[in-house]
Amino acid sequence: MTTRNWTTIKEYEDIKFDFFEGIAKITINRPEVYNAFRPQTNFDMLDAMEICRERSDIGVIVFTGTGDKAFCSGGDQNVKGVGGYIDEHGVPRLNVLDLHKAIRSMPKPVVAMVNGYAIGGGHVLHVVCDLTIASDNAMFGQTGPKVGSFDAGFGSSYLARHVGQKKAREIWFLCQQYTAKEAEEMGMVNKVVALEDLEDTTVEWCQIMMKRSPMALRMIKRGLNAELDGQRGMMEFAGDATMMYYLMEEAQEGKNAFLEKRDPDFQKFPKFPG
């Protein structure tokens, strides 16, 4: 494994947030509970994701967990109460759903670097990411129906796009666990490597993506999401199309004509057949 000088972007209570050559790494730092999340964990990750969205020097985001035992074991059952997971103010929350939406809407690739157990809500977390690279000791599976929970959102519908309807129902109905190799064979993991090679491979994939056109990657992600995400997906796709239009001289002509109090001359722009 290559030694890298990850630098801290910001200090948090439940996560580590680091940077290396264009890559932001969000690490759930609760090894005492196999990196299970509580509401504060999700607030921390949401704040980090907003920073990733805003900073132009960040090209790819990586999610992982501290240690070699767990990527994330889902919601912390120690703080699960009536109505959700109880925050420090006694408010029941399901704010991990906001994290799912943030990953989907992030206009940059998000990679799950799975180092051990990805179970329950931790399994959903890797499913929602754009790519998953797993160590050979990783284990995948759902627990919801065993512990009085479920995810009828991305955790089931998007999972079915990975593995098919029958397999997705098996994963949820039986709550069994699957090896990294099995997860790769069923299509929900992109690549399996030795644990000592996990970060090297993930960084290599991130570096390859950062050599690609960021606008092309952005629009590919939007297009792949749009089919599944309904009107919200189309809205995000259309928003990026508008941004692209604003980069064109044709859009600037409309603005300039308005400010100069004249009629715009749109006829000078080409009308390609497509």
C-alpha beads as a LAMMPS data file, in Angstrom:
LAMMPS data file: protein, C-alpha beads

274 atoms
273 bonds

1 atom types
1 bond types

-500.0 500.0 xlo xhi
-500.0 500.0 ylo yhi
-500.0 500.0 zlo zhi

Masses

1 110.0

Atoms # bond

1 1 1 0.000 0.000 0.000
2 1 1 1.296 3.432 -0.965
3 1 1 1.627 5.974 1.843
4 1 1 -0.239 9.178 1.004
5 1 1 -0.270 12.513 2.739
6 1 1 -3.999 13.049 3.242
7 1 1 -4.623 16.516 4.676
8 1 1 -7.583 17.370 6.876
9 1 1 -10.200 19.586 5.223
10 1 1 -12.311 20.088 8.341
11 1 1 -12.616 18.528 11.801
12 1 1 -15.851 16.742 12.746
13 1 1 -17.206 14.739 15.657
14 1 1 -18.119 11.508 13.843
15 1 1 -16.165 11.526 10.589
16 1 1 -12.761 12.293 9.149
17 1 1 -12.702 14.528 6.086
18 1 1 -9.457 14.479 4.125
19 1 1 -7.999 15.605 0.794
20 1 1 -5.361 14.248 -1.561
21 1 1 -4.668 15.533 -5.083
22 1 1 -8.258 16.313 -6.042
23 1 1 -9.832 13.479 -4.041
24 1 1 -11.987 14.117 -0.967
25 1 1 -12.296 11.190 1.439
26 1 1 -15.148 10.991 3.942
27 1 1 -14.449 8.349 6.592
28 1 1 -17.065 7.310 9.134
29 1 1 -15.040 7.296 12.345
30 1 1 -17.065 5.217 14.807
31 1 1 -15.157 1.907 14.888
32 1 1 -16.527 1.040 18.333
33 1 1 -19.924 0.386 16.655
34 1 1 -18.555 -0.902 13.330
35 1 1 -18.935 2.593 11.866
36 1 1 -22.687 2.684 12.388
37 1 1 -24.178 6.112 11.843
38 1 1 -26.269 8.252 14.140
39 1 1 -27.952 11.577 13.244
40 1 1 -24.760 13.524 14.059
41 1 1 -22.775 11.306 11.677
42 1 1 -25.152 12.159 8.867
43 1 1 -25.082 15.861 9.683
44 1 1 -21.276 15.710 9.503
45 1 1 -21.330 13.864 6.164
46 1 1 -23.912 16.247 4.711
47 1 1 -21.775 19.228 5.658
48 1 1 -18.709 17.579 4.093
49 1 1 -20.688 16.828 0.926
50 1 1 -21.688 20.482 0.605
51 1 1 -18.007 21.451 0.810
52 1 1 -17.218 18.852 -1.873
53 1 1 -19.903 20.313 -4.105
54 1 1 -18.619 23.863 -3.729
55 1 1 -14.851 23.310 -4.014
56 1 1 -13.635 23.261 -7.607
57 1 1 -10.379 21.533 -6.612
58 1 1 -12.323 18.432 -5.531
59 1 1 -13.028 16.141 -8.482
60 1 1 -14.096 12.867 -6.861
61 1 1 -15.524 11.921 -3.443
62 1 1 -14.720 8.663 -1.641
63 1 1 -16.738 7.176 1.228
64 1 1 -15.164 4.645 3.592
65 1 1 -14.978 3.593 7.231
66 1 1 -12.232 3.587 9.851
67 1 1 -10.269 0.350 10.305
68 1 1 -10.399 -2.958 8.453
69 1 1 -13.581 -4.427 9.967
70 1 1 -16.417 -2.279 8.608
71 1 1 -17.293 0.212 5.917
72 1 1 -20.571 0.960 7.684
73 1 1 -22.922 -1.294 9.643
74 1 1 -25.963 0.949 9.152
75 1 1 -27.961 2.882 11.685
76 1 1 -26.747 2.744 15.278
77 1 1 -29.349 0.628 17.086
78 1 1 -28.218 2.173 20.386
79 1 1 -29.908 5.446 19.423
80 1 1 -32.865 4.051 17.490
81 1 1 -36.114 5.187 19.042
82 1 1 -39.741 5.756 18.179
83 1 1 -39.914 7.615 14.862
84 1 1 -36.233 7.397 13.948
85 1 1 -32.731 7.688 15.313
86 1 1 -32.666 10.053 18.286
87 1 1 -30.316 13.020 18.068
88 1 1 -28.698 14.805 21.001
89 1 1 -31.782 17.014 21.366
90 1 1 -34.167 14.077 21.565
91 1 1 -35.484 14.534 18.016
92 1 1 -36.078 11.300 16.027
93 1 1 -34.471 11.565 12.583
94 1 1 -33.965 9.627 9.337
95 1 1 -31.493 12.129 7.916
96 1 1 -29.446 9.440 6.172
97 1 1 -32.060 9.862 3.426
98 1 1 -30.753 13.407 2.935
99 1 1 -27.295 11.905 2.478
100 1 1 -28.618 9.556 -0.221
101 1 1 -30.089 12.534 -2.072
102 1 1 -26.833 14.457 -1.710
103 1 1 -24.859 11.583 -3.252
104 1 1 -27.323 11.284 -6.141
105 1 1 -27.343 15.017 -6.862
106 1 1 -23.573 15.503 -6.451
107 1 1 -22.302 16.570 -9.910
108 1 1 -19.070 14.627 -9.338
109 1 1 -18.401 10.883 -9.076
110 1 1 -18.861 9.336 -5.628
111 1 1 -16.997 6.093 -4.887
112 1 1 -17.641 3.640 -2.053
113 1 1 -14.363 2.166 -0.793
114 1 1 -15.736 -0.820 1.133
115 1 1 -13.324 -2.152 3.745
116 1 1 -15.229 -4.847 5.612
117 1 1 -18.909 -5.042 6.504
118 1 1 -21.409 -3.024 4.457
119 1 1 -24.578 -4.042 6.223
120 1 1 -28.072 -2.549 6.540
121 1 1 -27.918 1.190 6.023
122 1 1 -24.217 0.773 5.250
123 1 1 -25.168 -1.511 2.387
124 1 1 -27.594 1.114 1.107
125 1 1 -24.831 3.723 1.348
126 1 1 -22.567 1.794 -1.028
127 1 1 -25.510 1.028 -3.356
128 1 1 -26.285 4.734 -3.734
129 1 1 -22.673 5.612 -4.620
130 1 1 -21.718 5.719 -8.310
131 1 1 -19.014 3.059 -8.024
132 1 1 -18.056 0.453 -5.418
133 1 1 -14.568 -0.953 -4.919
134 1 1 -14.398 -3.612 -2.208
135 1 1 -11.710 -5.394 -0.261
136 1 1 -11.732 -9.176 -0.457
137 1 1 -12.827 -9.368 3.189
138 1 1 -15.906 -7.188 2.591
139 1 1 -19.360 -8.556 3.377
140 1 1 -22.646 -7.214 2.060
141 1 1 -26.238 -7.631 3.132
142 1 1 -29.454 -6.215 4.531
143 1 1 -30.789 -6.441 8.069
144 1 1 -33.886 -4.235 7.977
145 1 1 -36.638 -6.863 8.268
146 1 1 -34.629 -8.556 11.058
147 1 1 -34.391 -5.408 13.184
148 1 1 -37.686 -3.689 12.400
149 1 1 -36.557 -1.454 9.550
150 1 1 -36.491 -1.178 5.758
151 1 1 -35.447 1.134 2.927
152 1 1 -38.068 1.233 0.197
153 1 1 -36.191 4.043 -1.550
154 1 1 -32.820 3.819 -3.317
155 1 1 -31.865 0.943 -1.032
156 1 1 -34.364 -1.313 -2.782
157 1 1 -35.337 0.258 -6.116
158 1 1 -31.801 1.188 -7.181
159 1 1 -30.464 -2.098 -5.783
160 1 1 -32.851 -3.906 -8.136
161 1 1 -31.236 -2.044 -11.045
162 1 1 -27.898 -3.499 -9.910
163 1 1 -28.890 -7.105 -9.335
164 1 1 -32.391 -7.582 -10.784
165 1 1 -35.762 -7.824 -9.084
166 1 1 -35.505 -11.438 -7.939
167 1 1 -32.077 -11.003 -6.350
168 1 1 -33.045 -7.703 -4.708
169 1 1 -36.054 -9.385 -3.118
170 1 1 -33.823 -12.219 -1.902
171 1 1 -31.382 -9.741 -0.363
172 1 1 -34.178 -7.947 1.489
173 1 1 -36.490 -10.855 2.336
174 1 1 -33.822 -13.266 3.623
175 1 1 -31.336 -10.778 5.147
176 1 1 -28.378 -13.027 4.378
177 1 1 -24.799 -11.894 3.872
178 1 1 -22.749 -12.088 0.683
179 1 1 -19.012 -12.082 0.080
180 1 1 -17.300 -9.410 -1.979
181 1 1 -16.882 -11.897 -4.822
182 1 1 -20.588 -12.778 -4.745
183 1 1 -21.456 -9.067 -4.710
184 1 1 -19.215 -8.507 -7.734
185 1 1 -20.784 -11.428 -9.601
186 1 1 -24.308 -10.122 -8.993
187 1 1 -23.382 -6.658 -10.271
188 1 1 -23.427 -4.419 -7.205
189 1 1 -19.634 -4.183 -6.834
190 1 1 -17.337 -2.947 -9.612
191 1 1 -14.070 -4.473 -8.436
192 1 1 -12.683 -6.624 -5.612
193 1 1 -9.062 -6.281 -4.479
194 1 1 -6.928 -7.338 -1.531
195 1 1 -7.450 -5.168 1.546
196 1 1 -3.876 -3.839 1.346
197 1 1 -4.540 -2.712 -2.250
198 1 1 -7.930 -1.111 -1.608
199 1 1 -6.867 2.515 -1.248
200 1 1 -4.299 2.253 -4.059
201 1 1 -6.922 0.924 -6.470
202 1 1 -9.536 3.457 -5.384
203 1 1 -7.122 6.360 -5.803
204 1 1 -6.079 4.977 -9.196
205 1 1 -9.713 4.884 -10.366
206 1 1 -10.273 8.407 -9.026
207 1 1 -7.191 9.684 -10.851
208 1 1 -8.417 8.121 -14.105
209 1 1 -11.815 9.799 -13.712
210 1 1 -10.166 13.148 -13.028
211 1 1 -8.451 12.872 -16.435
212 1 1 -11.882 12.708 -18.078
213 1 1 -14.054 15.669 -19.017
214 1 1 -15.796 16.795 -15.801
215 1 1 -18.778 18.091 -17.790
216 1 1 -19.097 14.773 -19.637
217 1 1 -19.005 12.811 -16.362
218 1 1 -21.509 15.201 -14.844
219 1 1 -23.972 14.813 -17.702
220 1 1 -23.542 11.032 -17.865
221 1 1 -24.373 10.807 -14.153
222 1 1 -27.380 13.080 -14.637
223 1 1 -28.590 11.061 -17.601
224 1 1 -28.241 7.721 -15.817
225 1 1 -30.054 9.131 -12.782
226 1 1 -32.799 10.893 -14.734
227 1 1 -34.458 7.711 -15.962
228 1 1 -34.777 6.408 -12.408
229 1 1 -35.406 9.621 -10.488
230 1 1 -38.518 10.866 -12.283
231 1 1 -39.203 14.592 -12.422
232 1 1 -36.510 15.349 -9.839
233 1 1 -33.944 13.588 -12.024
234 1 1 -35.133 15.445 -15.097
235 1 1 -34.965 18.722 -13.172
236 1 1 -31.326 18.120 -12.261
237 1 1 -30.486 17.046 -15.813
238 1 1 -32.252 20.130 -17.181
239 1 1 -30.473 22.358 -14.674
240 1 1 -27.090 21.216 -15.927
241 1 1 -28.256 21.633 -19.536
242 1 1 -29.169 25.221 -18.660
243 1 1 -25.728 25.735 -17.148
244 1 1 -24.142 24.438 -20.360
245 1 1 -26.335 26.803 -22.385
246 1 1 -25.224 29.733 -20.229
247 1 1 -21.643 28.924 -21.222
248 1 1 -22.532 29.492 -24.881
249 1 1 -22.301 32.756 -26.784
250 1 1 -25.925 32.339 -27.835
251 1 1 -27.144 32.672 -24.252
252 1 1 -24.858 35.644 -23.658
253 1 1 -26.380 37.381 -26.694
254 1 1 -29.785 37.325 -25.003
255 1 1 -28.431 38.813 -21.790
256 1 1 -26.286 41.409 -23.569
257 1 1 -29.162 42.537 -25.775
258 1 1 -31.358 43.041 -22.723
259 1 1 -28.705 45.098 -20.928
260 1 1 -27.954 47.092 -24.098
261 1 1 -31.677 47.716 -24.737
262 1 1 -31.686 46.203 -28.234
263 1 1 -33.236 43.251 -29.983
264 1 1 -31.104 40.097 -29.737
265 1 1 -29.641 38.690 -32.950
266 1 1 -30.084 34.940 -32.509
267 1 1 -30.027 34.313 -36.257
268 1 1 -26.242 34.480 -36.355
269 1 1 -25.979 31.239 -34.416
270 1 1 -25.898 27.861 -36.216
271 1 1 -28.907 25.543 -36.382
272 1 1 -27.316 22.106 -36.475
273 1 1 -29.475 19.159 -37.568
274 1 1 -28.298 17.053 -34.646

Bonds

1 1 1 2
2 1 2 3
3 1 3 4
4 1 4 5
5 1 5 6
6 1 6 7
7 1 7 8
8 1 8 9
9 1 9 10
10 1 10 11
11 1 11 12
12 1 12 13
13 1 13 14
14 1 14 15
15 1 15 16
16 1 16 17
17 1 17 18
18 1 18 19
19 1 19 20
20 1 20 21
21 1 21 22
22 1 22 23
23 1 23 24
24 1 24 25
25 1 25 26
26 1 26 27
27 1 27 28
28 1 28 29
29 1 29 30
30 1 30 31
31 1 31 32
32 1 32 33
33 1 33 34
34 1 34 35
35 1 35 36
36 1 36 37
37 1 37 38
38 1 38 39
39 1 39 40
40 1 40 41
41 1 41 42
42 1 42 43
43 1 43 44
44 1 44 45
45 1 45 46
46 1 46 47
47 1 47 48
48 1 48 49
49 1 49 50
50 1 50 51
51 1 51 52
52 1 52 53
53 1 53 54
54 1 54 55
55 1 55 56
56 1 56 57
57 1 57 58
58 1 58 59
59 1 59 60
60 1 60 61
61 1 61 62
62 1 62 63
63 1 63 64
64 1 64 65
65 1 65 66
66 1 66 67
67 1 67 68
68 1 68 69
69 1 69 70
70 1 70 71
71 1 71 72
72 1 72 73
73 1 73 74
74 1 74 75
75 1 75 76
76 1 76 77
77 1 77 78
78 1 78 79
79 1 79 80
80 1 80 81
81 1 81 82
82 1 82 83
83 1 83 84
84 1 84 85
85 1 85 86
86 1 86 87
87 1 87 88
88 1 88 89
89 1 89 90
90 1 90 91
91 1 91 92
92 1 92 93
93 1 93 94
94 1 94 95
95 1 95 96
96 1 96 97
97 1 97 98
98 1 98 99
99 1 99 100
100 1 100 101
101 1 101 102
102 1 102 103
103 1 103 104
104 1 104 105
105 1 105 106
106 1 106 107
107 1 107 108
108 1 108 109
109 1 109 110
110 1 110 111
111 1 111 112
112 1 112 113
113 1 113 114
114 1 114 115
115 1 115 116
116 1 116 117
117 1 117 118
118 1 118 119
119 1 119 120
120 1 120 121
121 1 121 122
122 1 122 123
123 1 123 124
124 1 124 125
125 1 125 126
126 1 126 127
127 1 127 128
128 1 128 129
129 1 129 130
130 1 130 131
131 1 131 132
132 1 132 133
133 1 133 134
134 1 134 135
135 1 135 136
136 1 136 137
137 1 137 138
138 1 138 139
139 1 139 140
140 1 140 141
141 1 141 142
142 1 142 143
143 1 143 144
144 1 144 145
145 1 145 146
146 1 146 147
147 1 147 148
148 1 148 149
149 1 149 150
150 1 150 151
151 1 151 152
152 1 152 153
153 1 153 154
154 1 154 155
155 1 155 156
156 1 156 157
157 1 157 158
158 1 158 159
159 1 159 160
160 1 160 161
161 1 161 162
162 1 162 163
163 1 163 164
164 1 164 165
165 1 165 166
166 1 166 167
167 1 167 168
168 1 168 169
169 1 169 170
170 1 170 171
171 1 171 172
172 1 172 173
173 1 173 174
174 1 174 175
175 1 175 176
176 1 176 177
177 1 177 178
178 1 178 179
179 1 179 180
180 1 180 181
181 1 181 182
182 1 182 183
183 1 183 184
184 1 184 185
185 1 185 186
186 1 186 187
187 1 187 188
188 1 188 189
189 1 189 190
190 1 190 191
191 1 191 192
192 1 192 193
193 1 193 194
194 1 194 195
195 1 195 196
196 1 196 197
197 1 197 198
198 1 198 199
199 1 199 200
200 1 200 201
201 1 201 202
202 1 202 203
203 1 203 204
204 1 204 205
205 1 205 206
206 1 206 207
207 1 207 208
208 1 208 209
209 1 209 210
210 1 210 211
211 1 211 212
212 1 212 213
213 1 213 214
214 1 214 215
215 1 215 216
216 1 216 217
217 1 217 218
218 1 218 219
219 1 219 220
220 1 220 221
221 1 221 222
222 1 222 223
223 1 223 224
224 1 224 225
225 1 225 226
226 1 226 227
227 1 227 228
228 1 228 229
229 1 229 230
230 1 230 231
231 1 231 232
232 1 232 233
233 1 233 234
234 1 234 235
235 1 235 236
236 1 236 237
237 1 237 238
238 1 238 239
239 1 239 240
240 1 240 241
241 1 241 242
242 1 242 243
243 1 243 244
244 1 244 245
245 1 245 246
246 1 246 247
247 1 247 248
248 1 248 249
249 1 249 250
250 1 250 251
251 1 251 252
252 1 252 253
253 1 253 254
254 1 254 255
255 1 255 256
256 1 256 257
257 1 257 258
258 1 258 259
259 1 259 260
260 1 260 261
261 1 261 262
262 1 262 263
263 1 263 264
264 1 264 265
265 1 265 266
266 1 266 267
267 1 267 268
268 1 268 269
269 1 269 270
270 1 270 271
271 1 271 272
272 1 272 273
273 1 273 274
